[in-house]
Amino acid sequence: MQFDTVFRNVQVVDGTGAEPYHADVAISGDRIAAIGDLAGCQATVVIDGDGKALAPGFIDVHTHDDTNVIRYPDCLAKISQGVTSVIVGNCGISASPAVLAGDPPDPMNLLGKQADFQYPTFTNYARAVEQAAPAVNVAALVGHTTLRNNEMDDLYRAATPLEIQAMKARLREAMQAGALGLSSGLAYASAKQAPTEEVMALAEELAAFGGIYTTHMRTEFEEILAAMEEAFATGRHARVPVVISHLKCAGAGNWGRTVEVLKLMEATSQHQDVACDCYPYSASSSTLDLNQVTDDFDIFITWSEALPEQAGKTLKQIADEMALPLLDAAKALQPAGAVYHCMDEADVERVLKYRLTMVGSDGLPNDPHPHPRLWGAFPRVLGYYSRERQLFSLAQAVHKMTGMSARRFGLADRGEIREGAYADLVLFDPNTIIDVADFAHPIAAAKGIEQVMVNGHTSYLNGEVSPQRCGRFLYRQQR
């Protein structure tokens, strides 16, 4: 047999959660062609994998890379940590279908400036991704806030029945064009006034297409259980799976409550299709939300349009320098971005370990001083939480970042090492893989990633992105 590429004697961590095993893995074209003892086979490229692990390429289920995969298609922050597929359009904000009359409202401004929103239809966006040929595969959700912004003259109220009908039509069109489903960001002011019924009405469009509903819930603070119940009720109404985005118990008064949060999730899972994603850090990051301003924990300012020179300091430092109360200082910085050190490490571990939790970075690629999760989330799960903390086995860690994610979002033939699956692969050293990015120096490639393949082609090797980028747009349920 003649193959394009053969990985010799690798520790195969296949993405299913099964125990790793040693084998050779052969690639032909964009697919895995054979697995086993392939000693007698010929290949154009032979890679000695002795001492290395081979896993499916990691799937980042929670990203805000919508416009960046087009503007900066090398996607170095992602490919360097072994990510081969990203899901964009999370938290209610998506680059399509979007029509902006002016500056993007908060938090759509996380995705870029007005000029970056050039995709009035989902098909426009998909074609732009295909034309850019990013280093990673891209699949997309449609954002509730983006739909609201298209149809409403004021985001700080509920949508009218006519506006809801217009939003439903746009969502239906996007689903027909291959969107994964609908996301919401009900914690943000631009969507907070949307009643549950508004979101339910939109979610009704999903079931006919096998779509999914993901949500940055209305709150992750004291009323978190009620917010979860709202999310689950929306899924039941629409008869679709629900993914709770970046599940956490935020705020010092909420620490420890992941016990009851996961108890509710587990009870609901017995009769409803639910899951969550989580990033492996005890700090969050988003736009600077006045409702989250507190002196209970540190708030680090990553950018400010009003006072750009204040970026890189804590809000407390800025308030002290300006001789202002915290809230007044926060108002003076707006619009701005922040990292909130708002979680308890034990809660992070509890959620990360939970059987229905996938890994998503929630990285913000346009932040000048981003949260380190943008560059380090996946190696951190493997190096710190699996190898060092022994929170779960290597096989379980990989499953949470590959097979579980592919199945949940309907990414056919991805997320597993098996014959016939797409050759999205990451070769890494399980003994040395670790995140390097930290809060002080957040832009740093991880250690231990040897090689990354996307659709059968080497996309990252020796710390560099290949000039031949082979990422694709992944349409819902596409084989």
C-alpha positions as CSV (number, residue, x, y, z in Angstrom):
1,M,0.0,0.0,0.0
2,Q,1.1,3.6,-0.8
3,F,0.1,6.4,1.5
4,D,0.7,10.1,1.6
5,T,1.8,10.2,5.3
6,V,2.4,7.6,8.0
7,F,2.8,8.3,11.7
8,R,5.0,5.4,13.0
9,N,4.6,4.0,16.5
10,V,2.5,6.7,18.1
11,Q,0.4,6.5,21.2
12,V,-3.1,6.9,19.7
13,V,-5.5,8.8,21.9
14,D,-8.5,8.4,19.6
15,G,-11.0,11.0,20.9
16,T,-13.6,8.5,22.1
17,G,-12.4,8.3,25.7
18,A,-11.0,4.8,25.1
19,E,-7.6,3.9,26.5
20,P,-4.7,5.0,24.3
21,Y,-2.9,2.3,22.3
22,H,0.2,2.1,20.1
23,A,-0.1,1.9,16.4
24,D,0.9,3.4,13.0
25,V,-1.6,5.8,11.4
26,A,-1.7,6.3,7.7
27,I,-3.2,9.3,5.7
28,S,-4.4,9.3,2.1
29,G,-5.7,12.6,0.8
30,D,-7.8,14.3,3.5
31,R,-8.7,11.1,5.4
32,I,-7.3,8.5,7.7
33,A,-6.7,5.5,5.5
34,A,-5.3,2.8,7.9
35,I,-4.5,2.2,11.5
36,G,-2.4,-0.7,12.9
37,D,1.0,-2.3,12.2
38,L,1.9,-0.7,8.8
39,A,5.6,-1.7,8.8
40,G,5.5,-2.9,5.2
41,C,3.7,0.1,3.8
42,Q,5.2,2.9,1.7
43,A,4.5,6.6,2.3
44,T,5.6,9.9,0.8
45,V,6.2,11.2,4.3
46,V,7.1,9.0,7.3
47,I,6.9,10.6,10.8
48,D,8.6,8.9,13.7
49,G,6.1,9.3,16.6
50,D,8.1,7.3,19.2
51,G,7.3,8.8,22.6
52,K,4.6,11.1,21.2
53,A,0.8,11.0,21.4
54,L,-1.4,11.4,18.3
55,A,-4.9,12.8,18.9
56,P,-7.7,14.2,16.8
57,G,-7.2,17.9,16.2
58,F,-8.8,19.9,19.1
59,I,-12.2,21.5,18.5
60,D,-12.6,24.9,20.1
61,V,-16.4,24.9,20.6
62,H,-16.4,28.5,22.0
63,T,-14.6,31.1,20.1
64,H,-15.0,34.7,18.9
65,D,-12.8,34.3,15.9
66,D,-15.6,35.2,13.5
67,T,-13.8,38.0,11.5
68,N,-10.3,37.0,12.5
69,V,-10.3,33.7,10.6
70,I,-10.7,35.9,7.5
71,R,-8.5,38.9,8.4
72,Y,-5.7,36.8,10.0
73,P,-6.1,33.4,8.4
74,D,-2.9,31.9,9.9
75,C,-4.8,31.6,13.1
76,L,-1.5,31.1,15.0
77,A,-3.1,31.4,18.5
78,K,-5.3,28.3,17.6
79,I,-3.2,26.1,15.4
80,S,-0.2,26.4,17.8
81,Q,-2.1,24.8,20.6
82,G,-3.4,21.9,18.4
83,V,-6.8,23.4,17.5
84,T,-7.9,22.3,14.0
85,S,-11.6,23.5,14.1
86,V,-13.3,26.5,15.7
87,I,-16.9,27.2,16.3
88,V,-17.7,30.9,15.9
89,G,-20.9,33.0,16.6
90,N,-21.1,32.4,20.3
91,C,-22.6,34.5,23.1
92,G,-25.3,36.0,20.8
93,I,-22.8,37.8,18.6
94,S,-21.9,36.6,15.1
95,A,-20.3,38.2,12.0
96,S,-23.3,37.1,9.9
97,P,-26.0,37.6,9.0
98,A,-25.1,41.2,10.0
99,V,-26.0,44.6,8.7
100,L,-24.6,47.5,10.7
101,A,-25.7,51.1,10.3
102,G,-22.9,52.4,12.6
103,D,-20.4,51.1,15.1
104,P,-21.1,47.6,16.4
105,P,-22.9,47.6,19.7
106,D,-21.4,46.1,22.8
107,P,-20.5,43.2,22.8
108,M,-20.5,42.8,19.0
109,N,-17.5,45.2,19.1
110,L,-15.5,42.2,20.4
111,L,-15.5,40.9,16.9
112,G,-14.2,44.0,15.2
113,K,-15.1,47.4,13.8
114,Q,-18.0,48.3,11.5
115,A,-15.9,47.6,8.5
116,D,-15.3,44.0,9.6
117,F,-19.0,43.2,9.4
118,Q,-19.3,42.6,5.6
119,Y,-21.6,39.6,5.6
120,P,-25.3,40.4,5.3
121,T,-26.1,36.7,4.7
122,F,-24.7,33.5,6.2
123,T,-23.7,32.4,2.7
124,N,-21.6,35.6,2.2
125,Y,-19.7,34.7,5.4
126,A,-19.2,31.0,4.5
127,R,-17.8,32.0,1.1
128,A,-15.5,34.6,2.6
129,V,-14.1,32.0,5.0
130,E,-13.6,29.6,2.0
131,Q,-11.8,32.3,0.0
132,A,-9.6,33.2,3.0
133,A,-8.6,29.6,3.4
134,P,-7.7,29.8,7.1
135,A,-5.4,27.4,8.8
136,V,-8.3,25.9,10.8
137,N,-11.8,24.6,9.9
138,V,-14.6,27.0,10.8
139,A,-18.2,26.2,11.7
140,A,-20.7,28.9,12.8
141,L,-23.6,29.7,15.0
142,V,-26.0,32.6,14.4
143,G,-26.1,35.2,17.2
144,H,-29.4,36.4,18.7
145,T,-27.9,39.9,19.4
146,T,-26.7,40.1,15.7
147,L,-30.3,39.3,14.6
148,R,-31.7,41.9,17.0
149,N,-29.3,44.5,15.7
150,N,-30.4,43.9,12.1
151,E,-34.1,44.4,12.8
152,M,-34.4,46.8,15.8
153,D,-33.8,50.5,16.2
154,D,-33.3,50.1,20.0
155,L,-31.7,47.0,21.6
156,Y,-32.7,48.0,25.1
157,R,-36.3,46.7,24.8
158,A,-38.2,43.6,23.8
159,A,-38.6,42.9,20.0
160,T,-42.1,43.4,18.5
161,P,-43.9,40.5,16.8
162,L,-43.0,41.9,13.4
163,E,-39.3,42.2,14.4
164,I,-39.3,38.6,15.7
165,Q,-40.8,37.3,12.4
166,A,-38.0,39.1,10.5
167,M,-35.4,37.6,12.8
168,K,-36.9,34.2,12.4
169,A,-36.7,34.5,8.6
170,R,-33.0,35.5,8.7
171,L,-32.3,32.6,11.1
172,R,-34.1,30.2,8.9
173,E,-32.2,31.3,5.8
174,A,-28.9,30.9,7.7
175,M,-29.9,27.4,8.9
176,Q,-30.8,26.5,5.3
177,A,-27.3,27.7,4.3
178,G,-25.6,25.4,6.9
179,A,-25.4,27.3,10.2
180,L,-25.1,25.1,13.3
181,G,-27.8,26.8,15.3
182,L,-28.6,29.8,17.5
183,S,-26.5,31.4,20.3
184,S,-27.7,34.0,22.8
185,G,-25.9,36.4,25.1
186,L,-28.7,37.3,27.5
187,A,-26.3,38.7,30.2
188,Y,-25.4,41.6,28.0
189,A,-27.4,44.9,28.0
190,S,-28.0,44.6,24.2
191,A,-30.0,41.4,24.8
192,K,-31.0,41.5,28.5
193,Q,-34.4,43.1,27.7
194,A,-35.3,40.2,25.4
195,P,-37.9,38.1,27.2
196,T,-37.6,34.3,27.3
197,E,-40.5,34.2,24.8
198,E,-38.5,36.1,22.2
199,V,-35.6,33.6,22.3
200,M,-38.0,30.7,22.3
201,A,-39.7,32.0,19.2
202,L,-36.3,32.1,17.4
203,A,-35.3,28.7,18.6
204,E,-38.4,27.2,17.1
205,E,-36.6,27.5,13.7
206,L,-33.8,25.1,14.7
207,A,-35.4,21.6,15.1
208,A,-36.3,21.2,11.5
209,F,-32.6,21.5,10.6
210,G,-31.1,19.5,13.5
211,G,-29.8,22.7,15.0
212,I,-28.5,23.5,18.5
213,Y,-29.1,26.3,21.0
214,T,-26.1,27.7,23.0
215,T,-26.4,30.4,25.6
216,H,-24.3,32.8,27.6
217,M,-27.1,32.8,30.2
218,R,-28.9,35.7,31.7
219,T,-26.6,35.6,34.7
220,E,-23.8,33.5,36.1
221,F,-24.1,35.2,39.5
222,E,-26.6,34.7,42.3
223,E,-29.6,33.8,40.1
224,I,-27.7,31.2,38.1
225,L,-30.1,28.3,38.8
226,A,-33.0,30.4,37.4
227,A,-30.9,31.3,34.4
228,M,-30.2,27.6,33.8
229,E,-33.9,26.8,34.0
230,E,-34.6,29.4,31.4
231,A,-32.0,27.9,29.1
232,F,-33.4,24.4,29.5
233,A,-37.0,25.6,29.1
234,T,-36.0,27.2,25.8
235,G,-34.5,24.0,24.6
236,R,-37.6,22.0,25.6
237,H,-39.9,24.5,23.9
238,A,-37.9,24.3,20.6
239,R,-37.1,20.5,21.0
240,V,-33.4,21.1,20.5
241,P,-30.1,20.3,22.4
242,V,-28.9,23.1,24.8
243,V,-25.3,24.0,25.5
244,I,-24.6,26.4,28.4
245,S,-21.6,28.5,27.4
246,H,-18.6,28.8,29.7
247,L,-20.4,27.4,32.7
248,K,-19.2,29.1,35.9
249,C,-20.2,30.5,39.3
250,A,-19.1,34.1,39.1
251,G,-18.7,36.4,42.0
252,A,-17.2,35.7,45.4
253,G,-20.6,35.3,46.9
254,N,-21.3,32.5,44.4
255,W,-18.1,30.4,45.1
256,G,-18.8,26.7,45.8
257,R,-22.2,26.7,44.2
258,T,-21.1,24.5,41.2
259,V,-22.1,21.6,43.4
260,E,-25.8,22.6,43.1
261,V,-25.3,23.9,39.5
262,L,-24.0,20.5,38.3
263,K,-26.7,18.7,40.3
264,L,-29.3,20.6,38.3
265,M,-27.5,19.9,35.1
266,E,-27.3,16.2,35.9
267,A,-31.0,16.0,36.9
268,T,-32.0,17.8,33.7
269,S,-29.8,15.6,31.5
270,Q,-31.9,12.5,32.5
271,H,-34.7,13.7,30.3
272,Q,-33.3,16.4,28.1
273,D,-30.3,16.8,25.8
274,V,-28.0,19.3,27.6
275,A,-24.3,20.0,27.9
276,C,-21.9,22.8,28.7
277,D,-18.5,24.1,27.8
278,C,-15.8,25.5,30.1
279,Y,-12.4,27.2,29.9
280,P,-9.6,26.1,32.2
281,Y,-9.0,29.3,34.2
282,S,-10.5,31.0,37.2
283,A,-10.8,34.4,35.5
284,S,-13.2,35.5,32.8
285,S,-12.9,38.1,30.1
286,S,-15.3,40.3,28.1
287,T,-16.2,43.9,27.6
288,L,-16.2,46.0,30.8
289,D,-19.6,45.5,32.3
290,L,-20.7,48.1,34.8
291,N,-22.9,45.5,36.5
292,Q,-19.8,43.4,37.3
293,V,-17.7,46.3,38.9
294,T,-16.8,45.2,42.4
295,D,-13.9,45.3,44.8
296,D,-14.4,41.6,45.7
297,F,-11.8,40.6,43.1
298,D,-9.3,42.1,40.7
299,I,-10.6,43.5,37.4
300,F,-7.8,44.0,34.8
301,I,-8.4,46.5,32.0
302,T,-7.4,45.1,28.6
303,W,-8.4,48.0,26.4
304,S,-10.3,51.3,26.6
305,E,-11.4,53.5,23.7
306,A,-12.0,56.5,25.9
307,L,-8.7,56.3,27.8
308,P,-6.4,53.9,25.9
309,E,-3.4,54.8,28.0
310,Q,-5.1,53.1,31.0
311,A,-5.1,49.6,29.5
312,G,-2.8,47.2,31.3
313,K,-3.8,48.3,34.8
314,T,-6.3,47.0,37.3
315,L,-9.5,49.0,37.6
316,K,-8.5,49.7,41.3
317,Q,-5.2,51.2,40.2
318,I,-7.0,53.4,37.6
319,A,-9.6,54.5,40.2
320,D,-6.9,55.4,42.7
321,E,-4.9,57.4,40.1
322,M,-8.0,59.2,39.0
323,A,-9.3,59.7,42.6
324,L,-12.6,58.2,41.6
325,P,-14.9,55.5,43.0
326,L,-14.5,52.2,41.1
327,L,-17.8,52.6,39.2
328,D,-17.1,56.1,38.1
329,A,-13.6,55.0,36.9
330,A,-15.2,52.2,34.9
331,K,-17.7,54.6,33.3
332,A,-14.8,56.9,32.3
333,L,-13.1,54.0,30.5
334,Q,-16.1,53.0,28.4
335,P,-16.2,51.3,26.0
336,A,-13.5,49.0,27.3
337,G,-12.5,45.3,27.9
338,A,-11.6,43.5,31.1
339,V,-10.4,40.3,32.7
340,Y,-12.3,39.5,35.8
341,H,-10.7,37.3,38.5
342,C,-14.1,36.3,39.6
343,M,-14.1,32.5,40.1
344,D,-12.9,29.9,42.6
345,E,-10.4,27.3,41.4
346,A,-12.3,24.4,43.0
347,D,-15.4,25.4,41.0
348,V,-13.4,25.5,37.8
349,E,-12.1,22.0,38.4
350,R,-15.5,20.7,39.3
351,V,-17.1,21.9,36.1
352,L,-14.1,20.9,33.9
353,K,-14.2,17.4,35.3
354,Y,-18.0,17.0,34.8
355,R,-19.0,14.3,32.3
356,L,-21.0,16.7,30.0
357,T,-18.3,19.4,29.8
358,M,-16.5,20.3,26.6
359,V,-13.5,22.6,26.4
360,G,-13.8,26.0,24.7
361,S,-11.3,28.8,25.0
362,D,-13.7,31.8,24.8
363,G,-10.5,33.7,23.7
364,L,-10.9,37.3,22.5
365,P,-8.4,37.7,19.6
366,N,-8.9,41.4,19.2
367,D,-7.8,42.2,22.7
368,P,-4.4,43.9,22.7
369,H,-3.7,42.2,26.1
370,P,-5.9,39.1,25.8
371,H,-6.8,36.6,28.5
372,P,-4.2,33.8,28.2
373,R,-6.9,31.3,27.3
374,L,-6.6,32.6,23.7
375,W,-3.2,30.9,23.4
376,G,-3.2,28.3,26.1
377,A,-6.6,26.7,26.9
378,F,-6.1,23.3,25.3
379,P,-2.5,22.5,26.3
380,R,-3.4,23.7,29.8
381,V,-6.1,21.0,30.0
382,L,-3.6,18.4,28.9
383,G,-0.6,19.6,30.9
384,Y,-1.8,21.2,34.0
385,Y,-5.2,19.6,34.7
386,S,-4.6,16.1,33.3
387,R,-0.9,15.4,33.8
388,E,-0.2,17.5,36.9
389,R,-3.5,17.8,38.8
390,Q,-4.7,14.4,37.5
391,L,-8.2,15.7,37.3
392,F,-8.9,13.2,34.5
393,S,-7.0,10.8,32.3
394,L,-5.3,11.8,29.1
395,A,-8.0,9.9,27.2
396,Q,-10.8,11.8,29.0
397,A,-9.1,15.1,28.5
398,V,-8.7,14.5,24.7
399,H,-12.4,13.3,24.5
400,K,-13.6,16.6,26.0
401,M,-11.7,18.5,23.3
402,T,-12.5,16.3,20.3
403,G,-15.0,13.4,20.0
404,M,-17.5,14.8,22.5
405,S,-17.4,18.2,20.8
406,A,-17.7,16.9,17.2
407,R,-20.7,14.8,18.2
408,R,-22.4,17.6,20.1
409,F,-22.1,20.0,17.2
410,G,-22.7,17.6,14.4
411,L,-19.2,17.9,12.8
412,A,-19.4,14.6,10.9
413,D,-16.2,12.5,10.6
414,R,-14.2,14.9,12.9
415,G,-13.0,14.5,16.4
416,E,-11.9,10.8,16.2
417,I,-9.0,8.8,15.0
418,R,-10.6,6.0,12.9
419,E,-10.4,4.8,9.4
420,G,-12.4,7.1,7.1
421,A,-12.4,10.1,9.5
422,Y,-10.9,13.4,8.3
423,A,-7.1,13.7,9.0
424,D,-7.3,16.5,11.5
425,L,-4.5,15.4,13.8
426,V,-2.2,16.8,16.5
427,L,1.1,15.1,17.4
428,F,2.3,16.2,20.9
429,D,4.5,15.1,23.8
430,P,2.2,14.1,26.7
431,N,5.2,14.5,29.1
432,T,5.9,18.2,28.2
433,I,2.8,19.7,26.7
434,I,1.9,22.8,28.7
435,D,0.5,26.3,28.3
436,V,3.1,29.1,28.4
437,A,0.7,32.2,28.1
438,D,-0.1,33.8,31.4
439,F,-1.9,36.9,32.6
440,A,1.3,39.0,32.5
441,H,2.5,37.7,29.1
442,P,-0.6,36.3,27.4
443,I,0.7,36.0,23.8
444,A,2.9,32.9,23.8
445,A,2.7,29.6,22.0
446,A,2.3,26.4,24.0
447,K,5.1,23.9,24.5
448,G,4.9,20.3,23.4
449,I,2.9,20.6,20.2
450,E,5.0,18.9,17.6
451,Q,2.9,18.9,14.5
452,V,-0.7,19.7,13.4
453,M,-2.5,18.4,10.4
454,V,-5.7,19.8,9.0
455,N,-7.6,17.8,6.3
456,G,-4.5,15.7,5.7
457,H,-2.0,18.5,5.2
458,T,0.6,19.6,7.7
459,S,-0.5,23.0,8.9
460,Y,1.8,23.6,11.9
461,L,5.4,22.3,12.3
462,N,8.4,23.5,14.2
463,G,6.5,26.5,15.6
464,E,5.4,27.8,12.2
465,V,2.1,27.8,10.3
466,S,2.4,26.2,6.9
467,P,2.1,28.6,3.9
468,Q,-0.4,26.1,2.5
469,R,-3.5,26.6,4.7
470,C,-6.1,23.8,4.4
471,G,-8.9,24.8,6.7
472,R,-12.5,24.5,5.4
473,F,-15.9,25.9,6.2
474,L,-17.9,23.2,7.9
475,Y,-21.6,23.3,7.1
476,R,-24.0,21.6,9.6
477,Q,-24.1,17.8,9.2
478,Q,-21.8,18.0,6.1
479,R,-19.9,14.8,5.4
